[in-house]
Amino acid sequence: MIFDIISIFPELIKPYFQKGLLSSSQKKGLIKVRFFNPRDFTQDKHKTVDDTPYGGGPGMVMKIEPIFKAVQKAKKIKKKKRKVILFSLKGEILNQKLLRQLLKLEHLILICGRYEGVDERVAKYIADKEISLGNFILSGGELPALVLIESLTRLIPSAIGKKESIEEERLKKLFGENFLSQGKEKILSYPVYTRPEKFYPFPKNKKICWSVPKVLLSGNHQKISLWRKKEIEKYLKKDGK
């Protein structure tokens, strides 16, 4: 899967791809990440990528021309299953259902806005889809791009060493293969614990002890699975899912 990131601040997020899952996935040849800076597609000596908004208003708006040229450059790679995505407050909220749809693609071009936003013609004529992380404001689209790429990469077969490490696989094991097709789009992971069995946050006060649930120490895998299932059901019920 190829991810093309269109951003005027690629240096902000490049280091994130040098460690962990995204680094190993690139080395395995599972994903490829490229960067396109709109400033490289400008004509003036100042490499201007923004201008004042028509109709007045605060701030600056990212110009359509440099973004269009950057997208055209990214599209030179021949891929049939491709979408251009603009991160926008009015976009579809990113969730596992949407991620599974995007996983069918070969090439994603991700447009990261800045300033007061992007010329609306980018959304109207260039982007195939608008995506949002939620009802809150960020300074740009770089963080949403990272979130999308990492969450998608986790779903690529062999990206993660153990299949059981994928939250969706845990849910299927506990609830059955059809769990995620029953409208239960809330992805949860059951609570996990490790050593020590008993933790005393205040050593001089032995009355305060934070312990691991006894069922996890029982060695009874059937009871442990049932406990994990009930913990997830508890959260689903709480959220009305």
C-alpha positions as CSV (number, residue, x, y, z in Angstrom):
1,M,0.0,0.0,0.0
2,I,1.4,3.4,-1.0
3,F,0.7,6.5,1.2
4,D,1.5,9.9,-0.3
5,I,1.4,12.7,2.2
6,I,0.9,16.2,0.9
7,S,2.1,18.6,3.6
8,I,4.0,21.9,3.9
9,F,5.5,20.5,7.1
10,P,6.7,16.9,6.3
11,E,9.6,17.3,8.8
12,L,7.0,17.2,11.6
13,I,6.0,13.6,11.0
14,K,8.9,12.0,9.1
15,P,10.6,10.8,12.3
16,Y,7.4,8.8,13.2
17,F,8.0,6.5,10.3
18,Q,11.6,5.6,11.4
19,K,10.6,3.5,14.4
20,G,8.1,0.8,15.4
21,L,5.4,-0.7,13.2
22,L,5.5,1.8,10.4
23,S,9.3,1.4,10.1
24,S,9.2,-2.4,10.1
25,S,6.3,-2.4,7.6
26,Q,8.3,-0.3,5.2
27,K,11.2,-2.7,5.5
28,K,9.0,-5.7,4.8
29,G,7.7,-3.9,1.7
30,L,4.1,-3.8,3.0
31,I,3.8,-0.1,2.8
32,K,5.6,2.8,1.1
33,V,5.4,6.4,2.3
34,R,6.2,9.4,0.1
35,F,6.1,13.1,0.8
36,F,5.0,15.9,-1.5
37,N,5.5,19.5,-0.3
38,P,3.1,22.0,-2.0
39,R,5.9,24.6,-1.8
40,D,7.8,22.7,-4.4
41,F,5.0,23.3,-6.8
42,T,4.8,27.1,-6.6
43,Q,6.2,29.6,-9.1
44,D,7.1,32.6,-7.0
45,K,10.4,33.1,-5.2
46,H,8.7,33.0,-1.8
47,K,7.1,29.6,-2.5
48,T,3.7,31.0,-1.5
49,V,1.1,28.3,-0.7
50,D,-1.6,30.5,1.0
51,D,-3.5,33.7,0.5
52,T,-6.2,35.9,2.1
53,P,-9.8,34.5,1.9
54,Y,-12.3,36.0,-0.6
55,G,-15.1,37.7,1.3
56,G,-12.8,38.6,4.1
57,G,-12.2,36.9,7.4
58,P,-9.3,36.0,9.6
59,G,-6.2,33.9,8.7
60,M,-5.0,32.6,5.5
61,V,-6.3,29.9,3.2
62,M,-4.2,27.3,1.4
63,K,-4.2,27.8,-2.4
64,I,-5.6,25.2,-4.8
65,E,-2.9,25.3,-7.5
66,P,0.1,23.9,-5.5
67,I,-2.1,21.2,-4.0
68,F,-3.5,20.3,-7.4
69,K,0.0,20.0,-8.9
70,A,1.2,17.9,-5.9
71,V,-1.7,15.5,-6.3
72,Q,-1.0,15.2,-10.1
73,K,2.6,14.4,-9.3
74,A,1.6,11.7,-6.9
75,K,-0.8,10.2,-9.4
76,K,1.9,9.5,-11.9
77,I,2.4,6.1,-10.2
78,K,0.0,3.8,-12.0
79,K,-2.5,2.4,-9.5
80,K,-6.1,1.5,-10.2
81,K,-7.5,1.3,-6.6
82,R,-6.7,4.8,-5.4
83,K,-8.4,7.6,-3.5
84,V,-7.4,11.2,-2.7
85,I,-8.4,12.1,0.9
86,L,-8.7,15.5,2.4
87,F,-8.7,15.8,6.2
88,S,-11.7,18.1,7.1
89,L,-14.0,18.8,10.0
90,K,-17.0,18.0,7.7
91,G,-15.6,14.7,6.7
92,E,-16.7,11.1,7.6
93,I,-15.5,10.1,11.1
94,L,-12.6,7.6,10.9
95,N,-13.5,4.2,12.4
96,Q,-12.8,0.5,11.9
97,K,-15.6,0.1,9.3
98,L,-14.1,2.9,7.2
99,L,-10.6,1.5,7.6
100,R,-11.6,-1.9,6.3
101,Q,-13.0,-0.1,3.2
102,L,-9.8,1.8,2.7
103,L,-7.8,-1.4,3.1
104,K,-9.0,-2.6,-0.2
105,L,-7.2,0.3,-2.0
106,E,-3.6,0.3,-3.3
107,H,-2.8,4.0,-3.1
108,L,-3.9,6.8,-0.8
109,I,-3.0,10.4,-1.4
110,L,-3.5,12.3,1.9
111,I,-3.9,16.1,1.8
112,C,-3.0,17.8,5.0
113,G,-4.4,21.3,5.4
114,R,-3.0,24.2,7.5
115,Y,-3.9,27.7,8.5
116,E,-7.6,28.6,8.2
117,G,-8.2,25.7,5.9
118,V,-8.0,24.7,2.2
119,D,-9.6,26.3,-0.8
120,E,-13.0,24.6,-1.0
121,R,-12.3,23.6,-4.7
122,V,-9.9,21.0,-3.4
123,A,-12.7,19.2,-1.6
124,K,-15.1,19.8,-4.5
125,Y,-12.8,18.8,-7.5
126,I,-9.7,17.1,-6.2
127,A,-10.5,15.0,-3.2
128,D,-12.5,11.8,-3.5
129,K,-13.3,11.7,0.2
130,E,-13.1,13.9,3.3
131,I,-12.2,12.3,6.6
132,S,-12.3,13.7,10.2
133,L,-10.9,12.3,13.4
134,G,-13.8,13.8,15.4
135,N,-15.5,17.0,16.4
136,F,-12.4,19.0,17.5
137,I,-9.9,21.3,16.0
138,L,-6.3,20.5,15.1
139,S,-3.7,22.9,13.5
140,G,-3.3,20.7,10.5
141,G,-3.8,17.4,8.8
142,E,-0.5,15.8,9.6
143,L,-1.7,14.1,12.8
144,P,-4.8,12.7,11.2
145,A,-2.6,11.3,8.4
146,L,-0.4,9.5,10.9
147,V,-3.5,8.1,12.7
148,L,-5.0,6.8,9.4
149,I,-1.7,5.3,8.2
150,E,-0.9,3.5,11.4
151,S,-4.4,2.2,12.0
152,L,-4.6,1.0,8.4
153,T,-1.1,-0.6,8.6
154,R,-2.2,-2.6,11.6
155,L,-4.8,-4.3,9.4
156,I,-2.4,-5.4,6.7
157,P,-1.6,-9.1,7.0
158,S,1.8,-9.8,8.4
159,A,2.4,-6.2,9.5
160,I,1.9,-7.3,13.1
161,G,3.9,-10.3,14.3
162,K,1.0,-12.1,16.0
163,K,-2.5,-12.1,14.6
164,E,-3.9,-12.2,18.1
165,S,-2.4,-8.8,18.7
166,I,-5.0,-7.2,16.4
167,E,-8.0,-6.0,18.5
168,E,-10.5,-7.2,15.9
169,E,-9.1,-10.7,16.0
170,R,-9.5,-10.8,19.8
171,L,-13.1,-9.7,19.5
172,K,-13.8,-12.4,16.8
173,K,-12.3,-15.0,19.1
174,L,-14.5,-14.1,22.0
175,F,-17.7,-13.3,20.2
176,G,-17.5,-15.0,16.8
177,E,-16.6,-14.1,13.2
178,N,-19.8,-12.0,12.7
179,F,-19.4,-9.7,15.7
180,L,-18.1,-6.7,13.7
181,S,-20.9,-7.1,11.1
182,Q,-23.7,-6.8,13.7
183,G,-23.4,-3.0,14.0
184,K,-21.0,-3.3,16.9
185,E,-18.4,-0.9,15.6
186,K,-17.0,0.0,19.0
187,I,-13.5,-1.6,19.0
188,L,-12.4,-2.5,22.5
189,S,-9.6,-4.5,24.1
190,Y,-10.2,-6.3,27.3
191,P,-8.2,-5.2,30.4
192,V,-4.7,-6.5,30.6
193,Y,-2.3,-6.9,33.6
194,T,1.3,-8.0,34.2
195,R,3.7,-8.4,37.1
196,P,3.7,-7.7,40.0
197,E,0.5,-9.5,41.1
198,K,0.1,-7.0,44.0
199,F,1.2,-3.4,43.8
200,Y,1.5,-1.2,46.9
201,P,1.6,2.4,45.7
202,F,2.5,3.6,49.2
203,P,4.9,1.1,50.7
204,K,4.4,2.3,54.2
205,N,0.6,1.7,53.9
206,K,0.0,-2.0,53.3
207,K,-3.8,-1.4,53.4
208,I,-3.7,0.1,50.0
209,C,-3.1,-2.7,47.4
210,W,-3.9,-2.7,43.7
211,S,-4.2,-6.4,42.8
212,V,-4.6,-8.4,39.6
213,P,-8.0,-10.0,39.2
214,K,-7.9,-13.5,40.6
215,V,-9.4,-15.1,37.6
216,L,-6.3,-14.2,35.5
217,L,-4.2,-16.1,38.0
218,S,-6.3,-19.2,37.9
219,G,-4.9,-20.9,34.8
220,N,-8.4,-21.7,33.7
221,H,-8.5,-20.4,30.1
222,Q,-12.3,-21.0,29.8
223,K,-13.0,-18.8,32.9
224,I,-10.4,-16.2,31.6
225,S,-12.1,-16.0,28.2
226,L,-15.5,-15.6,29.9
227,W,-14.2,-12.8,32.1
228,R,-12.7,-11.0,29.1
229,K,-15.9,-11.3,27.2
230,K,-17.9,-9.9,30.1
231,E,-15.5,-7.0,30.5
232,I,-16.0,-6.0,26.9
233,E,-19.8,-6.5,27.1
234,K,-19.8,-4.1,30.1
235,Y,-18.2,-1.3,28.1
236,L,-20.5,-2.0,25.1
237,K,-23.6,-1.8,27.3
238,K,-22.3,1.4,28.9
239,D,-21.9,3.0,25.5
240,G,-25.2,1.7,24.3
241,K,-23.5,-0.4,21.5
